[in-house]
Structure formats: C-alpha cells, structure tokens
Amino acid sequence: MLIPCPHCGPRDVQEFSYQGDATRKRPDPASTDVHAWHAYVYDRPNPAGPHREYWQHIGGCRAHIVVERDTLSHEVLGAAFASDLSNQGGTRP
C-alpha cells in the first residue's frame, strides 16, 4: 500500500506508523460524564468502507497526516497534513 505523504510524495506503508481513528470526538475535558469518557477510551468502531485515520511518517519527514482509506480495499482516497485540517475545522483530505 502506498500512502501519499503531502511533503515527501507516495511512500510505502512501512515508512508510516498508524496513530488511530481520526473521526473520534473527545469529550469536554471538564466533563464528569463517565459514560462519555468510557466510550471515548474503550469503544472502537470497525467501519467498512472509507474511513479517516491518523498516520505518522516515521521513516521520512515525521509529519502527522490524516489519510482517508477504504478499509475494504485498502485504496487510499486522500491525505493531508493533520495540522492543516485542524486549522480548517476538520476538512476532509
């Protein structure tokens, strides 16, 4: 599988480290809702189809990126710097 690093270009997946689901929403840090925190820490969906994930290019520029990947075919649909997406309110790659 090739991941298109926005800085380095297409690279083999072995150069990257999976960092987790990019669609999870963290509860308010001041929240005392035990159920919301339990769901955030322990519940993990297993989506079939297009999904957004955090990856780090550990074998290259070390950038954190958001990759949209089809979990059924492993086709990479897009990638963008995670910092760019957080500044734009979470726009899709």
PDB file of N, CA, C and O in Angstrom:
ATOM      1  N   MET A   1       0.853  -1.170   0.000  1.00  0.00           N
ATOM      2  CA  MET A   1       0.000   0.000   0.000  1.00  0.00           C
ATOM      3  C   MET A   1       0.897   1.230   0.000  1.00  0.00           C
ATOM      4  O   MET A   1       1.851   1.308   0.774  1.00  0.00           O
ATOM      5  N   LEU A   2       0.593   2.180  -0.860  1.00  0.00           N
ATOM      6  CA  LEU A   2       1.319   3.440  -0.916  1.00  0.00           C
ATOM      7  C   LEU A   2       0.491   4.527  -0.238  1.00  0.00           C
ATOM      8  O   LEU A   2      -0.710   4.644  -0.480  1.00  0.00           O
ATOM      9  N   ILE A   3       1.132   5.309   0.602  1.00  0.00           N
ATOM     10  CA  ILE A   3       0.484   6.439   1.264  1.00  0.00           C
ATOM     11  C   ILE A   3       1.107   7.706   0.691  1.00  0.00           C
ATOM     12  O   ILE A   3       2.329   7.853   0.702  1.00  0.00           O
ATOM     13  N   PRO A   4       0.267   8.634   0.184  1.00  0.00           N
ATOM     14  CA  PRO A   4       0.801   9.859  -0.408  1.00  0.00           C
ATOM     15  C   PRO A   4       1.106  10.917   0.661  1.00  0.00           C
ATOM     16  O   PRO A   4       0.228  11.694   1.038  1.00  0.00           O
ATOM     17  N   CYS A   5       2.339  10.942   1.141  1.00  0.00           N
ATOM     18  CA  CYS A   5       2.727  11.960   2.120  1.00  0.00           C
ATOM     19  C   CYS A   5       2.661  13.327   1.422  1.00  0.00           C
ATOM     20  O   CYS A   5       3.226  13.488   0.340  1.00  0.00           O
ATOM     21  N   PRO A   6       1.981  14.309   2.022  1.00  0.00           N
ATOM     22  CA  PRO A   6       1.882  15.626   1.389  1.00  0.00           C
ATOM     23  C   PRO A   6       3.244  16.316   1.211  1.00  0.00           C
ATOM     24  O   PRO A   6       3.384  17.208   0.373  1.00  0.00           O
ATOM     25  N   HIS A   7       4.240  15.903   1.997  1.00  0.00           N
ATOM     26  CA  HIS A   7       5.569  16.515   1.902  1.00  0.00           C
ATOM     27  C   HIS A   7       6.517  15.695   1.027  1.00  0.00           C
ATOM     28  O   HIS A   7       7.238  16.262   0.206  1.00  0.00           O
ATOM     29  N   CYS A   8       6.527  14.381   1.188  1.00  0.00           N
ATOM     30  CA  CYS A   8       7.507  13.510   0.531  1.00  0.00           C
ATOM     31  C   CYS A   8       6.976  12.811  -0.718  1.00  0.00           C
ATOM     32  O   CYS A   8       7.764  12.257  -1.485  1.00  0.00           O
ATOM     33  N   GLY A   9       5.686  12.821  -0.937  1.00  0.00           N
ATOM     34  CA  GLY A   9       5.106  12.112  -2.070  1.00  0.00           C
ATOM     35  C   GLY A   9       4.729  10.687  -1.685  1.00  0.00           C
ATOM     36  O   GLY A   9       4.772  10.338  -0.506  1.00  0.00           O
ATOM     37  N   PRO A  10       4.362   9.858  -2.658  1.00  0.00           N
ATOM     38  CA  PRO A  10       3.932   8.479  -2.370  1.00  0.00           C
ATOM     39  C   PRO A  10       5.062   7.654  -1.754  1.00  0.00           C
ATOM     40  O   PRO A  10       6.175   7.613  -2.280  1.00  0.00           O
ATOM     41  N   ARG A  11       4.760   7.000  -0.635  1.00  0.00           N
ATOM     42  CA  ARG A  11       5.736   6.163   0.066  1.00  0.00           C
ATOM     43  C   ARG A  11       5.066   4.875   0.518  1.00  0.00           C
ATOM     44  O   ARG A  11       3.850   4.829   0.705  1.00  0.00           O
ATOM     45  N   ASP A  12       5.869   3.830   0.692  1.00  0.00           N
ATOM     46  CA  ASP A  12       5.366   2.539   1.148  1.00  0.00           C
ATOM     47  C   ASP A  12       4.842   2.649   2.580  1.00  0.00           C
ATOM     48  O   ASP A  12       5.367   3.421   3.383  1.00  0.00           O
ATOM     49  N   VAL A  13       3.820   1.887   2.887  1.00  0.00           N
ATOM     50  CA  VAL A  13       3.191   1.916   4.206  1.00  0.00           C
ATOM     51  C   VAL A  13       4.187   1.589   5.328  1.00  0.00           C
ATOM     52  O   VAL A  13       3.977   2.000   6.470  1.00  0.00           O
ATOM     53  N   GLN A  14       5.264   0.861   5.023  1.00  0.00           N
ATOM     54  CA  GLN A  14       6.255   0.505   6.046  1.00  0.00           C
ATOM     55  C   GLN A  14       6.964   1.723   6.623  1.00  0.00           C
ATOM     56  O   GLN A  14       7.553   1.632   7.701  1.00  0.00           O
ATOM     57  N   GLU A  15       6.922   2.867   5.932  1.00  0.00           N
ATOM     58  CA  GLU A  15       7.539   4.088   6.433  1.00  0.00           C
ATOM     59  C   GLU A  15       6.642   4.826   7.426  1.00  0.00           C
ATOM     60  O   GLU A  15       7.055   5.826   8.014  1.00  0.00           O
ATOM     61  N   PHE A  16       5.420   4.335   7.611  1.00  0.00           N
ATOM     62  CA  PHE A  16       4.433   5.038   8.426  1.00  0.00           C
ATOM     63  C   PHE A  16       4.052   4.240   9.667  1.00  0.00           C
ATOM     64  O   PHE A  16       4.181   3.016   9.705  1.00  0.00           O
ATOM     65  N   SER A  17       3.584   4.953  10.669  1.00  0.00           N
ATOM     66  CA  SER A  17       3.058   4.336  11.882  1.00  0.00           C
ATOM     67  C   SER A  17       1.603   4.774  12.041  1.00  0.00           C
ATOM     68  O   SER A  17       1.302   5.968  12.030  1.00  0.00           O
ATOM     69  N   TYR A  18       0.701   3.797  12.191  1.00  0.00           N
ATOM     70  CA  TYR A  18      -0.718   4.083  12.387  1.00  0.00           C
ATOM     71  C   TYR A  18      -0.891   4.730  13.756  1.00  0.00           C
ATOM     72  O   TYR A  18      -0.369   4.231  14.753  1.00  0.00           O
ATOM     73  N   GLN A  19      -1.620   5.837  13.805  1.00  0.00           N
ATOM     74  CA  GLN A  19      -1.802   6.576  15.050  1.00  0.00           C
ATOM     75  C   GLN A  19      -3.237   6.565  15.576  1.00  0.00           C
ATOM     76  O   GLN A  19      -3.490   7.053  16.678  1.00  0.00           O
ATOM     77  N   GLY A  20      -4.174   6.019  14.811  1.00  0.00           N
ATOM     78  CA  GLY A  20      -5.529   5.897  15.337  1.00  0.00           C
ATOM     79  C   GLY A  20      -6.598   6.526  14.456  1.00  0.00           C
ATOM     80  O   GLY A  20      -6.325   7.088  13.395  1.00  0.00           O
ATOM     81  N   ASP A  21      -7.814   6.404  14.940  1.00  0.00           N
ATOM     82  CA  ASP A  21      -9.018   6.879  14.266  1.00  0.00           C
ATOM     83  C   ASP A  21      -9.060   8.409  14.289  1.00  0.00           C
ATOM     84  O   ASP A  21      -8.936   9.014  15.353  1.00  0.00           O
ATOM     85  N   ALA A  22      -9.233   9.031  13.130  1.00  0.00           N
ATOM     86  CA  ALA A  22      -9.269  10.491  13.049  1.00  0.00           C
ATOM     87  C   ALA A  22     -10.690  11.036  13.139  1.00  0.00           C
ATOM     88  O   ALA A  22     -10.892  12.240  12.984  1.00  0.00           O
ATOM     89  N   THR A  23     -11.670  10.187  13.385  1.00  0.00           N
ATOM     90  CA  THR A  23     -13.054  10.655  13.447  1.00  0.00           C
ATOM     91  C   THR A  23     -13.587  10.731  14.875  1.00  0.00           C
ATOM     92  O   THR A  23     -14.689  11.237  15.088  1.00  0.00           O
ATOM     93  N   ARG A  24     -12.834  10.244  15.850  1.00  0.00           N
ATOM     94  CA  ARG A  24     -13.313  10.236  17.234  1.00  0.00           C
ATOM     95  C   ARG A  24     -13.360  11.647  17.800  1.00  0.00           C
ATOM     96  O   ARG A  24     -12.473  12.460  17.538  1.00  0.00           O
ATOM     97  N   LYS A  25     -14.385  11.930  18.567  1.00  0.00           N
ATOM     98  CA  LYS A  25     -14.554  13.230  19.213  1.00  0.00           C
ATOM     99  C   LYS A  25     -14.310  13.083  20.706  1.00  0.00           C
ATOM    100  O   LYS A  25     -14.966  12.287  21.377  1.00  0.00           O
ATOM    101  N   ARG A  26     -13.367  13.851  21.219  1.00  0.00           N
ATOM    102  CA  ARG A  26     -13.037  13.800  22.635  1.00  0.00           C
ATOM    103  C   ARG A  26     -14.076  14.576  23.445  1.00  0.00           C
ATOM    104  O   ARG A  26     -14.469  15.672  23.045  1.00  0.00           O
ATOM    105  N   PRO A  27     -14.523  14.029  24.571  1.00  0.00           N
ATOM    106  CA  PRO A  27     -15.454  14.777  25.429  1.00  0.00           C
ATOM    107  C   PRO A  27     -14.776  16.033  25.991  1.00  0.00           C
ATOM    108  O   PRO A  27     -13.549  16.133  26.009  1.00  0.00           O
ATOM    109  N   ASP A  28     -15.570  16.956  26.433  1.00  0.00           N
ATOM    110  CA  ASP A  28     -15.056  18.166  27.077  1.00  0.00           C
ATOM    111  C   ASP A  28     -14.172  17.748  28.257  1.00  0.00           C
ATOM    112  O   ASP A  28     -14.611  16.955  29.090  1.00  0.00           O
ATOM    113  N   PRO A  29     -12.947  18.257  28.351  1.00  0.00           N
ATOM    114  CA  PRO A  29     -12.058  17.861  29.449  1.00  0.00           C
ATOM    115  C   PRO A  29     -12.650  18.099  30.842  1.00  0.00           C
ATOM    116  O   PRO A  29     -12.274  17.417  31.796  1.00  0.00           O
ATOM    117  N   ALA A  30     -13.554  19.041  30.963  1.00  0.00           N
ATOM    118  CA  ALA A  30     -14.176  19.317  32.263  1.00  0.00           C
ATOM    119  C   ALA A  30     -15.372  18.398  32.540  1.00  0.00           C
ATOM    120  O   ALA A  30     -15.948  18.439  33.627  1.00  0.00           O
ATOM    121  N   SER A  31     -15.738  17.585  31.573  1.00  0.00           N
ATOM    122  CA  SER A  31     -16.904  16.719  31.724  1.00  0.00           C
ATOM    123  C   SER A  31     -16.664  15.640  32.778  1.00  0.00           C
ATOM    124  O   SER A  31     -15.573  15.079  32.883  1.00  0.00           O
ATOM    125  N   THR A  32     -17.697  15.368  33.543  1.00  0.00           N
ATOM    126  CA  THR A  32     -17.655  14.277  34.519  1.00  0.00           C
ATOM    127  C   THR A  32     -18.581  13.135  34.086  1.00  0.00           C
ATOM    128  O   THR A  32     -18.922  12.264  34.886  1.00  0.00           O
ATOM    129  N   ASP A  33     -18.982  13.150  32.816  1.00  0.00           N
ATOM    130  CA  ASP A  33     -19.848  12.117  32.268  1.00  0.00           C
ATOM    131  C   ASP A  33     -19.029  10.838  32.068  1.00  0.00           C
ATOM    132  O   ASP A  33     -18.295  10.704  31.089  1.00  0.00           O
ATOM    133  N   VAL A  34     -19.168   9.911  33.006  1.00  0.00           N
ATOM    134  CA  VAL A  34     -18.394   8.668  32.988  1.00  0.00           C
ATOM    135  C   VAL A  34     -18.675   7.862  31.723  1.00  0.00           C
ATOM    136  O   VAL A  34     -17.761   7.253  31.166  1.00  0.00           O
ATOM    137  N   HIS A  35     -19.909   7.849  31.268  1.00  0.00           N
ATOM    138  CA  HIS A  35     -20.259   7.076  30.071  1.00  0.00           C
ATOM    139  C   HIS A  35     -19.585   7.651  28.820  1.00  0.00           C
ATOM    140  O   HIS A  35     -19.115   6.896  27.968  1.00  0.00           O
ATOM    141  N   ALA A  36     -19.537   8.971  28.708  1.00  0.00           N
ATOM    142  CA  ALA A  36     -18.887   9.608  27.550  1.00  0.00           C
ATOM    143  C   ALA A  36     -17.395   9.302  27.550  1.00  0.00           C
ATOM    144  O   ALA A  36     -16.830   8.997  26.500  1.00  0.00           O
ATOM    145  N   TRP A  37     -16.746   9.380  28.711  1.00  0.00           N
ATOM    146  CA  TRP A  37     -15.313   9.085  28.783  1.00  0.00           C
ATOM    147  C   TRP A  37     -15.040   7.610  28.539  1.00  0.00           C
ATOM    148  O   TRP A  37     -14.056   7.266  27.884  1.00  0.00           O
ATOM    149  N   HIS A  38     -15.889   6.738  29.051  1.00  0.00           N
ATOM    150  CA  HIS A  38     -15.724   5.304  28.816  1.00  0.00           C
ATOM    151  C   HIS A  38     -15.816   5.008  27.321  1.00  0.00           C
ATOM    152  O   HIS A  38     -15.001   4.261  26.781  1.00  0.00           O
ATOM    153  N   ALA A  39     -16.816   5.599  26.651  1.00  0.00           N
ATOM    154  CA  ALA A  39     -16.980   5.393  25.208  1.00  0.00           C
ATOM    155  C   ALA A  39     -15.764   5.919  24.449  1.00  0.00           C
ATOM    156  O   ALA A  39     -15.307   5.277  23.503  1.00  0.00           O
ATOM    157  N   TYR A  40     -15.236   7.072  24.848  1.00  0.00           N
ATOM    158  CA  TYR A  40     -14.078   7.658  24.163  1.00  0.00           C
ATOM    159  C   TYR A  40     -12.826   6.783  24.314  1.00  0.00           C
ATOM    160  O   TYR A  40     -12.069   6.607  23.360  1.00  0.00           O
ATOM    161  N   VAL A  41     -12.616   6.243  25.504  1.00  0.00           N
ATOM    162  CA  VAL A  41     -11.400   5.474  25.770  1.00  0.00           C
ATOM    163  C   VAL A  41     -11.498   4.040  25.250  1.00  0.00           C
ATOM    164  O   VAL A  41     -10.521   3.514  24.716  1.00  0.00           O
ATOM    165  N   TYR A  42     -12.660   3.403  25.397  1.00  0.00           N
ATOM    166  CA  TYR A  42     -12.735   1.972  25.136  1.00  0.00           C
ATOM    167  C   TYR A  42     -13.495   1.543  23.877  1.00  0.00           C
ATOM    168  O   TYR A  42     -13.167   0.511  23.292  1.00  0.00           O
ATOM    169  N   ASP A  43     -14.487   2.301  23.453  1.00  0.00           N
ATOM    170  CA  ASP A  43     -15.286   1.881  22.303  1.00  0.00           C
ATOM    171  C   ASP A  43     -14.541   2.159  21.007  1.00  0.00           C
ATOM    172  O   ASP A  43     -14.078   3.276  20.775  1.00  0.00           O
ATOM    173  N   ARG A  44     -14.428   1.145  20.169  1.00  0.00           N
ATOM    174  CA  ARG A  44     -13.742   1.278  18.884  1.00  0.00           C
ATOM    175  C   ARG A  44     -14.642   0.746  17.779  1.00  0.00           C
ATOM    176  O   ARG A  44     -14.911  -0.454  17.718  1.00  0.00           O
ATOM    177  N   PRO A  45     -15.110   1.636  16.901  1.00  0.00           N
ATOM    178  CA  PRO A  45     -15.904   1.153  15.773  1.00  0.00           C
ATOM    179  C   PRO A  45     -15.015   0.418  14.772  1.00  0.00           C
ATOM    180  O   PRO A  45     -13.802   0.629  14.745  1.00  0.00           O
ATOM    181  N   ASN A  46     -15.599  -0.421  13.972  1.00  0.00           N
ATOM    182  CA  ASN A  46     -14.864  -1.152  12.948  1.00  0.00           C
ATOM    183  C   ASN A  46     -15.565  -0.884  11.615  1.00  0.00           C
ATOM    184  O   ASN A  46     -16.306  -1.731  11.116  1.00  0.00           O
ATOM    185  N   PRO A  47     -15.325   0.316  11.034  1.00  0.00           N
ATOM    186  CA  PRO A  47     -16.072   0.706   9.838  1.00  0.00           C
ATOM    187  C   PRO A  47     -15.654  -0.085   8.604  1.00  0.00           C
ATOM    188  O   PRO A  47     -14.499  -0.489   8.472  1.00  0.00           O
ATOM    189  N   ALA A  48     -16.588  -0.296   7.725  1.00  0.00           N
ATOM    190  CA  ALA A  48     -16.319  -0.916   6.431  1.00  0.00           C
ATOM    191  C   ALA A  48     -16.523   0.163   5.372  1.00  0.00           C
ATOM    192  O   ALA A  48     -17.615   0.717   5.243  1.00  0.00           O
ATOM    193  N   GLY A  49     -15.470   0.455   4.617  1.00  0.00           N
ATOM    194  CA  GLY A  49     -15.550   1.485   3.595  1.00  0.00           C
ATOM    195  C   GLY A  49     -14.626   2.643   3.915  1.00  0.00           C
ATOM    196  O   GLY A  49     -13.689   2.484   4.697  1.00  0.00           O
ATOM    197  N   PRO A  50     -14.872   3.813   3.325  1.00  0.00           N
ATOM    198  CA  PRO A  50     -13.991   4.973   3.536  1.00  0.00           C
ATOM    199  C   PRO A  50     -13.942   5.381   5.013  1.00  0.00           C
ATOM    200  O   PRO A  50     -14.966   5.451   5.693  1.00  0.00           O
ATOM    201  N   HIS A  51     -12.726   5.645   5.483  1.00  0.00           N
ATOM    202  CA  HIS A  51     -12.516   5.981   6.890  1.00  0.00           C
ATOM    203  C   HIS A  51     -11.294   6.884   7.006  1.00  0.00           C
ATOM    204  O   HIS A  51     -10.338   6.740   6.244  1.00  0.00           O
ATOM    205  N   ARG A  52     -11.322   7.816   7.959  1.00  0.00           N
ATOM    206  CA  ARG A  52     -10.195   8.737   8.188  1.00  0.00           C
ATOM    207  C   ARG A  52      -9.345   8.231   9.338  1.00  0.00           C
ATOM    208  O   ARG A  52      -9.859   7.841  10.386  1.00  0.00           O
ATOM    209  N   GLU A  53      -8.013   8.243   9.124  1.00  0.00           N
ATOM    210  CA  GLU A  53      -7.069   7.714  10.113  1.00  0.00           C
ATOM    211  C   GLU A  53      -5.877   8.662  10.250  1.00  0.00           C
ATOM    212  O   GLU A  53      -5.476   9.325   9.294  1.00  0.00           O
ATOM    213  N   TYR A  54      -5.323   8.707  11.462  1.00  0.00           N
ATOM    214  CA  TYR A  54      -4.063   9.432  11.682  1.00  0.00           C
ATOM    215  C   TYR A  54      -2.895   8.487  11.417  1.00  0.00           C
ATOM    216  O   TYR A  54      -2.919   7.336  11.851  1.00  0.00           O
ATOM    217  N   TRP A  55      -1.881   8.964  10.711  1.00  0.00           N
ATOM    218  CA  TRP A  55      -0.649   8.236  10.459  1.00  0.00           C
ATOM    219  C   TRP A  55       0.508   9.203  10.688  1.00  0.00           C
ATOM    220  O   TRP A  55       0.345  10.413  10.532  1.00  0.00           O
ATOM    221  N   GLN A  56       1.666   8.681  11.056  1.00  0.00           N
ATOM    222  CA  GLN A  56       2.875   9.494  11.156  1.00  0.00           C
ATOM    223  C   GLN A  56       3.925   8.919  10.217  1.00  0.00           C
ATOM    224  O   GLN A  56       4.140   7.708  10.176  1.00  0.00           O
ATOM    225  N   HIS A  57       4.575   9.797   9.466  1.00  0.00           N
ATOM    226  CA  HIS A  57       5.609   9.378   8.515  1.00  0.00           C
ATOM    227  C   HIS A  57       6.933   9.227   9.269  1.00  0.00           C
ATOM    228  O   HIS A  57       7.805  10.092   9.182  1.00  0.00           O
ATOM    229  N   ILE A  58       7.074   8.131  10.004  1.00  0.00           N
ATOM    230  CA  ILE A  58       8.247   7.931  10.855  1.00  0.00           C
ATOM    231  C   ILE A  58       9.513   7.646  10.062  1.00  0.00           C
ATOM    232  O   ILE A  58      10.613   7.871  10.568  1.00  0.00           O
ATOM    233  N   GLY A  59       9.388   7.160   8.835  1.00  0.00           N
ATOM    234  CA  GLY A  59      10.561   6.844   8.029  1.00  0.00           C
ATOM    235  C   GLY A  59      10.907   7.948   7.053  1.00  0.00           C
ATOM    236  O   GLY A  59      11.649   7.726   6.096  1.00  0.00           O
ATOM    237  N   GLY A  60      10.380   9.129   7.286  1.00  0.00           N
ATOM    238  CA  GLY A  60      10.616  10.246   6.375  1.00  0.00           C
ATOM    239  C   GLY A  60      10.585  11.569   7.115  1.00  0.00           C
ATOM    240  O   GLY A  60      11.414  11.820   7.990  1.00  0.00           O
ATOM    241  N   CYS A  61       9.632  12.410   6.763  1.00  0.00           N
ATOM    242  CA  CYS A  61       9.579  13.778   7.291  1.00  0.00           C
ATOM    243  C   CYS A  61       9.006  13.863   8.706  1.00  0.00           C
ATOM    244  O   CYS A  61       9.024  14.938   9.305  1.00  0.00           O
ATOM    245  N   ARG A  62       8.501  12.763   9.250  1.00  0.00           N
ATOM    246  CA  ARG A  62       7.946  12.661  10.605  1.00  0.00           C
ATOM    247  C   ARG A  62       6.638  13.430  10.783  1.00  0.00           C
ATOM    248  O   ARG A  62       6.182  13.629  11.909  1.00  0.00           O
ATOM    249  N   ALA A  63       6.047  13.854   9.698  1.00  0.00           N
ATOM    250  CA  ALA A  63       4.785  14.610   9.765  1.00  0.00           C
ATOM    251  C   ALA A  63       3.632  13.699  10.191  1.00  0.00           C
ATOM    252  O   ALA A  63       3.623  12.503   9.901  1.00  0.00           O
ATOM    253  N   HIS A  64       2.664  14.294  10.886  1.00  0.00           N
ATOM    254  CA  HIS A  64       1.408  13.621  11.201  1.00  0.00           C
ATOM    255  C   HIS A  64       0.436  13.975  10.090  1.00  0.00           C
ATOM    256  O   HIS A  64       0.252  15.149   9.769  1.00  0.00           O
ATOM    257  N   ILE A  65      -0.183  12.964   9.503  1.00  0.00           N
ATOM    258  CA  ILE A  65      -1.115  13.200   8.411  1.00  0.00           C
ATOM    259  C   ILE A  65      -2.427  12.475   8.678  1.00  0.00           C
ATOM    260  O   ILE A  65      -2.487  11.521   9.454  1.00  0.00           O
ATOM    261  N   VAL A  66      -3.472  12.950   8.018  1.00  0.00           N
ATOM    262  CA  VAL A  66      -4.767  12.279   8.042  1.00  0.00           C
ATOM    263  C   VAL A  66      -4.941  11.633   6.675  1.00  0.00           C
ATOM    264  O   VAL A  66      -4.875  12.299   5.642  1.00  0.00           O
ATOM    265  N   VAL A  67      -5.164  10.329   6.689  1.00  0.00           N
ATOM    266  CA  VAL A  67      -5.324   9.557   5.460  1.00  0.00           C
ATOM    267  C   VAL A  67      -6.760   9.066   5.403  1.00  0.00           C
ATOM    268  O   VAL A  67      -7.274   8.503   6.370  1.00  0.00           O
ATOM    269  N   GLU A  68      -7.402   9.285   4.264  1.00  0.00           N
ATOM    270  CA  GLU A  68      -8.708   8.681   4.058  1.00  0.00           C
ATOM    271  C   GLU A  68      -8.475   7.419   3.242  1.00  0.00           C
ATOM    272  O   GLU A  68      -7.949   7.465   2.130  1.00  0.00           O
ATOM    273  N   ARG A  69      -8.884   6.278   3.824  1.00  0.00           N
ATOM    274  CA  ARG A  69      -8.591   4.976   3.233  1.00  0.00           C
ATOM    275  C   ARG A  69      -9.842   4.116   3.267  1.00  0.00           C
ATOM    276  O   ARG A  69     -10.602   4.141   4.235  1.00  0.00           O
ATOM    277  N   ASP A  70     -10.047   3.355   2.201  1.00  0.00           N
ATOM    278  CA  ASP A  70     -11.146   2.396   2.166  1.00  0.00           C
ATOM    279  C   ASP A  70     -10.688   1.148   2.919  1.00  0.00           C
ATOM    280  O   ASP A  70      -9.736   0.491   2.499  1.00  0.00           O
ATOM    281  N   THR A  71     -11.343   0.820   4.007  1.00  0.00           N
ATOM    282  CA  THR A  71     -10.908  -0.298   4.845  1.00  0.00           C
ATOM    283  C   THR A  71     -11.189  -1.656   4.201  1.00  0.00           C
ATOM    284  O   THR A  71     -10.663  -2.669   4.663  1.00  0.00           O
ATOM    285  N   LEU A  72     -11.999  -1.699   3.155  1.00  0.00           N
ATOM    286  CA  LEU A  72     -12.271  -2.964   2.473  1.00  0.00           C
ATOM    287  C   LEU A  72     -11.221  -3.269   1.409  1.00  0.00           C
ATOM    288  O   LEU A  72     -10.772  -4.409   1.285  1.00  0.00           O
ATOM    289  N   SER A  73     -10.829  -2.254   0.641  1.00  0.00           N
ATOM    290  CA  SER A  73      -9.882  -2.464  -0.462  1.00  0.00           C
ATOM    291  C   SER A  73      -8.483  -1.945  -0.156  1.00  0.00           C
ATOM    292  O   SER A  73      -7.548  -2.237  -0.901  1.00  0.00           O
ATOM    293  N   HIS A  74      -8.318  -1.189   0.911  1.00  0.00           N
ATOM    294  CA  HIS A  74      -7.071  -0.515   1.291  1.00  0.00           C
ATOM    295  C   HIS A  74      -6.672   0.576   0.297  1.00  0.00           C
ATOM    296  O   HIS A  74      -5.538   1.053   0.330  1.00  0.00           O
ATOM    297  N   GLU A  75      -7.585   0.972  -0.578  1.00  0.00           N
ATOM    298  CA  GLU A  75      -7.312   2.066  -1.503  1.00  0.00           C
ATOM    299  C   GLU A  75      -7.225   3.373  -0.713  1.00  0.00           C
ATOM    300  O   GLU A  75      -8.105   3.676   0.093  1.00  0.00           O
ATOM    301  N   VAL A  76      -6.171   4.138  -0.946  1.00  0.00           N
ATOM    302  CA  VAL A  76      -6.009   5.426  -0.288  1.00  0.00           C
ATOM    303  C   VAL A  76      -6.721   6.476  -1.140  1.00  0.00           C
ATOM    304  O   VAL A  76      -6.419   6.640  -2.322  1.00  0.00           O
ATOM    305  N   LEU A  77      -7.667   7.183  -0.525  1.00  0.00           N
ATOM    306  CA  LEU A  77      -8.503   8.147  -1.242  1.00  0.00           C
ATOM    307  C   LEU A  77      -7.975   9.563  -1.135  1.00  0.00           C
ATOM    308  O   LEU A  77      -8.354  10.418  -1.936  1.00  0.00           O
ATOM    309  N   GLY A  78      -7.104   9.838  -0.161  1.00  0.00           N
ATOM    310  CA  GLY A  78      -6.544  11.172   0.005  1.00  0.00           C
ATOM    311  C   GLY A  78      -5.722  11.265   1.271  1.00  0.00           C
ATOM    312  O   GLY A  78      -5.822  10.415   2.155  1.00  0.00           O
ATOM    313  N   ALA A  79      -4.909  12.302   1.353  1.00  0.00           N
ATOM    314  CA  ALA A  79      -4.085  12.534   2.536  1.00  0.00           C
ATOM    315  C   ALA A  79      -3.790  14.023   2.656  1.00  0.00           C
ATOM    316  O   ALA A  79      -3.665  14.723   1.651  1.00  0.00           O
ATOM    317  N   ALA A  80      -3.681  14.499   3.887  1.00  0.00           N
ATOM    318  CA  ALA A  80      -3.369  15.899   4.157  1.00  0.00           C
ATOM    319  C   ALA A  80      -2.666  15.985   5.504  1.00  0.00           C
ATOM    320  O   ALA A  80      -2.808  15.099   6.347  1.00  0.00           O
ATOM    321  N   PHE A  81      -1.910  17.057   5.699  1.00  0.00           N
ATOM    322  CA  PHE A  81      -1.273  17.286   6.994  1.00  0.00           C
ATOM    323  C   PHE A  81      -2.359  17.428   8.052  1.00  0.00           C
ATOM    324  O   PHE A  81      -3.348  18.126   7.831  1.00  0.00           O
ATOM    325  N   ALA A  82      -2.188  16.783   9.188  1.00  0.00           N
ATOM    326  CA  ALA A  82      -3.168  16.861  10.277  1.00  0.00           C
ATOM    327  C   ALA A  82      -3.289  18.295  10.782  1.00  0.00           C
ATOM    328  O   ALA A  82      -4.383  18.732  11.138  1.00  0.00           O
ATOM    329  N   SER A  83      -2.190  19.024  10.818  1.00  0.00           N
ATOM    330  CA  SER A  83      -2.225  20.403  11.306  1.00  0.00           C
ATOM    331  C   SER A  83      -3.051  21.295  10.388  1.00  0.00           C
ATOM    332  O   SER A  83      -3.728  22.207  10.861  1.00  0.00           O
ATOM    333  N   ASP A  84      -3.005  21.045   9.083  1.00  0.00           N
ATOM    334  CA  ASP A  84      -3.808  21.832   8.150  1.00  0.00           C
ATOM    335  C   ASP A  84      -5.292  21.583   8.370  1.00  0.00           C
ATOM    336  O   ASP A  84      -6.096  22.513   8.301  1.00  0.00           O
ATOM    337  N   LEU A  85      -5.658  20.340   8.635  1.00  0.00           N
ATOM    338  CA  LEU A  85      -7.069  20.005   8.832  1.00  0.00           C
ATOM    339  C   LEU A  85      -7.603  20.562  10.140  1.00  0.00           C
ATOM    340  O   LEU A  85      -8.756  20.989  10.197  1.00  0.00           O
ATOM    341  N   SER A  86      -6.791  20.569  11.194  1.00  0.00           N
ATOM    342  CA  SER A  86      -7.270  21.096  12.473  1.00  0.00           C
ATOM    343  C   SER A  86      -7.458  22.610  12.391  1.00  0.00           C
ATOM    344  O   SER A  86      -8.303  23.162  13.095  1.00  0.00           O
ATOM    345  N   ASN A  87      -6.683  23.288  11.543  1.00  0.00           N
ATOM    346  CA  ASN A  87      -6.841  24.730  11.374  1.00  0.00           C
ATOM    347  C   ASN A  87      -8.040  25.080  10.518  1.00  0.00           C
ATOM    348  O   ASN A  87      -8.508  26.218  10.553  1.00  0.00           O
ATOM    349  N   GLN A  88      -8.555  24.117   9.742  1.00  0.00           N
ATOM    350  CA  GLN A  88      -9.677  24.364   8.855  1.00  0.00           C
ATOM    351  C   GLN A  88     -10.965  23.734   9.370  1.00  0.00           C
ATOM    352  O   GLN A  88     -11.960  23.677   8.647  1.00  0.00           O
ATOM    353  N   GLY A  89     -10.954  23.272  10.585  1.00  0.00           N
ATOM    354  CA  GLY A  89     -12.178  22.698  11.156  1.00  0.00           C
ATOM    355  C   GLY A  89     -12.444  21.275  10.719  1.00  0.00           C
ATOM    356  O   GLY A  89     -13.598  20.844  10.719  1.00  0.00           O
ATOM    357  N   GLY A  90     -11.407  20.522  10.343  1.00  0.00           N
ATOM    358  CA  GLY A  90     -11.578  19.116  10.044  1.00  0.00           C
ATOM    359  C   GLY A  90     -12.021  18.797   8.633  1.00  0.00           C
ATOM    360  O   GLY A  90     -12.705  17.796   8.418  1.00  0.00           O
ATOM    361  N   THR A  91     -11.651  19.616   7.669  1.00  0.00           N
ATOM    362  CA  THR A  91     -11.994  19.354   6.278  1.00  0.00           C
ATOM    363  C   THR A  91     -11.415  18.025   5.829  1.00  0.00           C
ATOM    364  O   THR A  91     -10.319  17.648   6.245  1.00  0.00           O
ATOM    365  N   ARG A  92     -12.138  17.320   4.988  1.00  0.00           N
ATOM    366  CA  ARG A  92     -11.680  16.014   4.511  1.00  0.00           C
ATOM    367  C   ARG A  92     -10.437  16.159   3.644  1.00  0.00           C
ATOM    368  O   ARG A  92     -10.281  17.166   2.952  1.00  0.00           O
ATOM    369  N   PRO A  93      -9.528  15.140   3.671  1.00  0.00           N
ATOM    370  CA  PRO A  93      -8.342  15.199   2.816  1.00  0.00           C
ATOM    371  C   PRO A  93      -8.698  15.027   1.356  1.00  0.00           C
ATOM    372  O   PRO A  93      -7.815  15.051   0.499  1.00  0.00           O
TER     373      PRO A  93
END
